[in-house]
Structures are given as C-alpha cells and as structure tokens.
Amino acid sequence: MEIVVDRLVDARGFHCPMPIVMANREMQQLAAGGVLRILATDKGACVDIPVWAEDIGHEVLDSGEQDGAFYFVIRKGEED
C-alpha cells in the first residue's frame, strides 16, 4: 500500500533545532491522520525527529536515507 503524503518539509541544510521547528509548524496545519514527509541533512535529525514525533503522539511510518538526505514519513496522531 502506497503512503499518500499530504505535506512536505524540506529542512535540508538546516541544523538542529530547525528541522523539528519546521516540521512542527507544518504538522499543526494537518488534520489527525494526515501524513508529513520531512527531508533533512542534519545527522541529529535521525534521533531528534522520531523522538519528537513519538513524544507528541505521532506515528513514524517510514524513515531512511535517499539522495544524500534523511527522510521521515510521519502520520499525525489524534488531536487532544
């Protein structure tokens, strides 16, 4: 089953904490269940983004490295 991405955050070239700040802004624009794809080149994002997502209640659907960037696909959790 193919994952449909609703929004993209291109944080390539930015250093911590900007990838998370940018992702958080975009995530706020999504309804629960929406999917965000994040691209980052900062190696710290490999730890920071999954921890941030899970702490807030989002689900990491996929992550890895492609074309010189790290990517993360995250489904927004239920609203409080």
C-alpha positions, 0 to 999 in steps of 0.5 A: 500500500502506497503512503499518500503524503499530504505535506512536505518539509524540506529542512535540508541544510538546516541544523538542529533545532530547525528541522523539528521547528519546521516540521512542527509548524507544518504538522499543526496545519494537518488534520489527525491522520494526515501524513508529513514527509520531512527531508533533512541533512542534519545527522541529529535529525535521525534521533531528534525527529522520531523522538519528537514525533513519538513524544507528541503522539505521532506515528513514524511510518517510514524513515531512511536515507535517499539522495544524500538526505534523511527522510521521515514519513510521519502520520499525525496522531489524534488531536487532544 
